[in-house]
Amino acid sequence: MDFSTSVERYSPVGEYIRFVILKRLAKGPATVEELEALAKRAVERLGIRYDWRVWSELLKREVAIENGVTRLTPYGELFVREGLREVEEWLGKVFPPSQTKGT
């Protein structure tokens, strides 16, 4: 019996980057530069060494990039509607509120 799945697992920092960017894109499209700055600030806020530049790989299913502009894919829109709140609750258990303040 094959128990393999296509579930991807991310580190807590990777999930935090995903959360911050998806929360921003829920408001509408954004430039790549804006999201890069957002990912960098998120990692700095946590005070953990992590390569924030992987954000586009972390969000390859949820975010489309065209001509330097990012937007949610249909899957990303569904995830924001159905799962973002649960991710936020989980992150609140992983990181102290002082580290994630302002997201």
C-alpha positions in Angstrom: 0.0 0.0 0.0 1.4 3.4 -1.0 1.0 6.0 1.7 2.8 8.8 -0.1 1.0 12.1 -0.6 1.6 15.3 -2.4 1.4 17.3 0.9 4.2 19.8 1.2 5.6 20.7 4.6 7.1 24.0 5.4 9.0 25.3 8.4 7.2 27.6 10.8 9.1 30.5 9.3 8.1 29.5 5.8 4.5 29.3 6.9 4.8 32.8 8.4 6.1 34.1 5.1 3.3 32.4 3.3 0.8 33.9 5.7 2.0 37.4 5.5 2.1 37.4 1.7 -1.3 35.7 1.3 -2.8 38.2 3.7 -1.4 41.0 1.7 -2.6 39.6 -1.7 -6.1 39.1 -0.3 -6.4 42.8 -0.6 -5.4 42.7 -4.3 -2.4 42.4 -6.7 1.0 43.6 -5.6 4.4 44.1 -7.2 7.1 41.5 -6.8 9.2 44.2 -5.1 6.5 44.9 -2.5 6.3 41.2 -1.6 10.0 40.8 -1.4 10.2 43.7 1.0 7.3 42.2 3.0 9.0 38.7 3.2 12.3 40.3 4.2 10.6 42.3 7.0 8.7 39.3 8.2 11.8 37.2 8.7 13.7 40.1 10.3 10.7 40.6 12.7 11.0 37.0 13.8 14.8 37.3 14.4 15.5 34.0 12.8 18.0 33.3 10.1 16.1 32.3 7.0 16.4 33.0 3.3 13.3 35.1 2.7 14.0 35.1 -1.1 12.3 31.6 -1.3 8.9 33.2 -1.0 7.9 32.6 -4.6 8.8 28.9 -4.3 6.8 28.6 -1.1 3.7 30.1 -2.8 4.0 28.5 -6.3 0.4 27.2 -6.2 -1.2 30.2 -4.5 0.5 33.1 -6.4 0.9 33.9 -10.1 3.6 36.3 -11.2 3.2 38.1 -14.6 5.3 41.1 -15.7 6.4 41.8 -12.1 2.9 41.8 -10.7 1.6 39.1 -8.4 -1.9 37.9 -7.8 -3.7 35.0 -6.2 -4.4 32.0 -8.3 -7.8 30.4 -8.0 -6.2 27.9 -5.5 -4.8 30.9 -3.6 -8.1 32.6 -3.4 -9.7 29.4 -2.1 -6.9 29.0 0.5 -7.3 32.6 1.7 -11.0 32.1 2.1 -10.9 28.6 3.7 -7.5 28.2 5.4 -5.8 31.4 6.3 -7.5 31.9 9.6 -6.4 28.4 10.7 -2.8 29.2 9.7 -2.9 32.4 11.7 -4.1 30.6 14.8 -1.4 28.0 14.4 1.3 30.6 14.0 0.0 32.3 17.1 0.9 29.1 19.0 4.4 28.9 17.4 5.6 32.5 17.6 5.1 34.9 20.5 2.7 37.8 19.6 5.6 40.3 20.1 7.4 38.7 17.1 4.4 38.7 14.7 3.0 42.1 15.8 2.1 44.2 12.8 1.2 41.4 10.4 
